[in-house]
Amino acid sequence: MINFASPTQTEAPMNSPIKHLESFIFASRWIQAPLYLGLIVAQIVYCWLFMVELSHLVHNAIDAAHISEAEIMLAVLGLIDVVMIANLLVMVIVGGYETFVSRLDLDDHPDQPEWLSHVNAGVLKIKLSTAIIGISSIHLLKSFINAANLSEQTLKWQVIIHVVFLFSALAMALVDKTMTQTLALQNQKHH
């Protein structure tokens, strides 16, 4: 026999165990907090790597007889690559924590990033994909500058992978736009 009673009538005896289960499931989001702390450690490692690479560049530039313009350009692109990966880490750490773990209480903080006020999983995916495309572009530029030392096969695969990143980002943006438009239409119908 099917019970057509209202949800409040049927849930009353089960409310307490279900409420505890739901609270437990919701609290499980904190399991991700150590992951974000680990990414902060990774960011420290990238900062160290940047300083080591910068010191090599300065040392080699002082001894200008041993470094070419192409080598300087490759070293600078390597530094830019490290910075872009560090930026990607910040987006994942701050945006991921805000989206999936807990709100950051930064309303009155003067350094609150503008994008954080409207971050959600869709926005975060788009920002991450554009950051990955930027990193891929830097790698591709480094490869083109250093093309004489790389095989044609390696260059071809790097271009193919970069194009796949571009199409993936475009597909994610189109899906996000479609979902946003669908939600907006549903909200208009309900009002």
KEVEXKE-348379 format. One line per field, with one value per residue (C-alpha): z, x, y. Coordinates in nm, 4 decimals, decimal comma, padded with zeros to 6 digits, always signed. Layout:
<atoms>
zz = Z  ...;
xx = X  ...;
yy = Y  ...;
</atoms>
This chain:
<atoms>
zz = +00,0000  -00,0959  +00,1736  +00,0340  +00,3640  +00,3627  +00,3960  +00,7441  +00,8674  +00,7293  +00,8208  +01,1836  +01,3352  +01,1079  +01,1435  +01,4109  +01,2491  +00,9058  +01,0462  +01,2067  +00,8813  +00,6810  +00,9299  +00,9094  +00,5277  +00,5219  +00,7727  +00,5489  +00,3274  +00,5854  +00,4694  +00,1771  +00,4034  +00,4320  +00,0516  +00,0261  +00,2941  +00,0817  -00,2194  -00,0077  +00,0580  -00,3189  -00,3721  -00,1296  -00,3332  -00,6527  -00,4847  -00,3930  -00,7508  -00,8835  -00,6601  -00,7639  -01,1346  -01,0897  -00,9163  -01,2069  -01,4567  -01,2685  -01,2241  -01,5951  -01,6993  -01,4936  -01,6784  -02,0143  -02,2243  -02,1479  -02,2165  -02,5394  -02,5881  -02,6610  -02,3313  -02,1432  -02,3136  -02,2227  -01,8609  -01,8383  -01,9928  -01,7335  -01,4598  -01,6134  -01,6244  -01,2521  -01,1755  -01,3838  -01,2057  -00,8712  -00,9840  -01,0771  -00,7301  -00,5689  -00,7743  -00,6771  -00,3093  -00,2493  -00,4980  -00,4152  -00,0413  -00,0796  -00,3128  -00,1532  +00,2120  +00,3805  +00,3042  +00,3634  +00,5826  +00,3654  +00,3079  +00,4520  +00,3509  +00,1125  -00,0760  -00,1452  -00,5077  -00,7262  -00,8776  -00,5354  -00,4849  -00,7688  -00,7639  -00,8102  -00,9546  -01,3119  -01,2845  -01,1177  -01,4015  -01,6651  -01,4772  -01,4340  -01,7989  -01,9153  -01,6744  -01,8122  -02,1669  -02,0604  -01,9109  -02,2223  -02,4382  -02,2436  -02,2847  -02,6565  -02,6951  -02,5109  -02,7455  -03,0557  -02,9326  -02,8636  -03,1774  -03,3083  -03,0089  -03,0287  -03,2681  -03,5103  -03,3441  -03,0020  -03,1426  -03,3271  -03,0114  -02,8060  -03,0624  -03,0683  -02,6883  -02,6810  -02,9364  -02,7291  -02,4247  -02,6321  -02,7516  -02,3998  -02,2564  -02,5325  -02,4653  -02,0899  -02,1550  -02,3876  -02,1370  -01,8562  -02,0723  -02,1655  -01,8010  -01,6926  -01,9616  -01,8690  -01,5009  -01,5902  -01,7996  -01,5192  -01,2694  -01,5036  -01,5346  -01,1554  -01,1061;
xx = +00,0000  +00,1343  +00,1274  +00,0290  +00,0736  +00,2588  +00,6388  +00,6327  +00,3998  +00,6148  +00,9529  +00,8772  +00,9875  +01,2959  +01,3893  +01,6549  +01,8617  +01,8323  +01,9304  +02,2423  +02,3289  +02,2858  +02,4964  +02,7668  +02,7620  +02,7754  +03,0642  +03,2602  +03,3492  +03,6175  +03,8098  +03,9189  +04,0819  +04,4148  +04,4217  +04,4159  +04,6866  +04,8933  +04,8488  +04,9781  +05,2917  +05,3180  +05,2952  +05,5848  +05,7856  +05,7046  +05,8145  +06,1444  +06,1830  +06,1195  +06,3926  +06,6412  +06,5687  +06,5877  +06,9260  +07,0535  +06,9324  +07,0976  +07,4210  +07,4317  +07,3437  +07,6341  +07,8614  +07,7140  +07,9730  +07,8012  +07,4357  +07,2525  +06,9371  +06,7425  +06,8627  +06,7548  +06,4162  +06,3747  +06,4708  +06,2240  +05,9483  +06,0307  +05,9826  +05,6517  +05,5458  +05,6166  +05,4173  +05,1214  +05,1198  +05,1344  +04,8350  +04,6535  +04,7272  +04,5821  +04,2642  +04,2271  +04,3100  +04,0958  +03,8172  +03,7964  +03,7911  +03,5248  +03,3136  +03,3413  +03,4466  +03,3511  +03,2893  +03,5833  +03,4917  +03,6596  +03,3781  +03,5683  +03,9174  +04,0814  +04,2671  +03,9660  +03,9926  +03,7107  +03,6369  +03,5811  +03,2500  +03,0858  +03,2795  +03,1003  +03,2005  +03,1263  +03,3204  +03,6087  +03,6244  +03,6339  +03,9050  +04,1119  +04,0788  +04,1903  +04,4853  +04,5816  +04,5626  +04,7929  +05,0424  +05,0224  +05,0834  +05,3999  +05,5248  +05,4487  +05,6316  +05,9329  +05,9268  +05,9111  +06,2036  +06,3963  +06,2663  +06,6145  +06,6718  +06,3340  +06,2013  +05,9218  +05,7153  +05,7478  +05,6427  +05,3494  +05,2192  +05,2576  +05,0486  +04,7847  +04,7637  +04,7345  +04,4513  +04,2743  +04,3008  +04,1491  +03,8560  +03,8000  +03,7840  +03,5469  +03,3224  +03,3192  +03,2342  +02,9484  +02,8107  +02,8337  +02,6611  +02,3837  +02,3309  +02,3227  +02,0669  +01,8536  +01,8543  +01,7662  +01,4695  +01,3512  +01,3740  +01,1711  +00,8991  +00,8674  +00,8328;
yy = +00,0000  +00,3434  +00,6082  +00,9498  +01,1325  +01,4640  +01,4480  +01,5996  +01,3212  +01,0387  +01,1910  +01,2689  +00,9345  +00,9182  +01,2840  +01,2386  +00,9579  +01,1204  +01,4593  +01,3056  +01,1275  +01,4476  +01,6429  +01,3762  +01,3790  +01,7596  +01,7629  +01,5228  +01,8202  +01,9050  +01,5970  +01,8173  +02,0795  +01,8883  +01,8664  +02,2450  +02,2663  +02,0263  +02,2552  +02,5443  +02,3358  +02,2743  +02,6506  +02,7018  +02,4486  +02,6433  +02,9659  +02,7996  +02,6715  +03,0231  +03,1681  +02,8973  +02,9541  +03,3323  +03,3022  +03,0860  +03,3462  +03,6338  +03,4349  +03,3470  +03,7051  +03,8428  +03,6029  +03,7190  +03,5367  +03,2038  +03,2887  +03,3676  +03,5733  +03,2536  +03,1016  +03,4171  +03,4034  +03,0353  +03,1060  +03,3972  +03,1839  +02,9177  +03,1798  +03,2898  +02,9254  +02,8858  +03,2035  +03,0849  +02,7491  +02,9327  +03,1438  +02,8242  +02,6876  +03,0021  +02,9680  +02,6018  +02,6590  +02,9679  +02,8953  +02,5252  +02,5841  +02,8561  +02,6405  +02,2978  +02,3350  +02,6618  +03,0269  +03,2566  +03,5536  +03,8190  +04,0686  +04,3660  +04,2504  +04,5013  +04,2256  +04,0027  +03,8870  +04,0231  +03,6813  +03,5239  +03,7055  +03,5111  +03,1834  +02,8544  +02,5185  +02,6312  +02,9580  +02,7755  +02,5191  +02,7943  +02,9874  +02,6711  +02,5739  +02,9201  +02,9045  +02,5627  +02,7015  +02,9859  +02,7407  +02,5242  +02,8334  +02,9158  +02,5566  +02,5710  +02,9033  +02,7586  +02,4608  +02,6822  +02,8917  +02,5719  +02,3937  +02,3183  +02,0882  +01,9093  +01,6502  +01,7300  +01,4555  +01,6259  +01,9635  +01,8091  +01,6377  +01,9563  +02,1474  +01,8711  +01,8673  +02,2469  +02,2382  +01,9710  +02,2030  +02,4852  +02,2720  +02,1344  +02,4861  +02,5942  +02,2926  +02,3658  +02,7313  +02,6339  +02,3825  +02,6402  +02,9039  +02,6590  +02,5611  +02,9262  +03,0122  +02,7099  +02,8071  +03,1665  +03,0480  +02,8190  +03,1058  +03,3316  +03,0661  +03,0361  +03,4129;
</atoms>
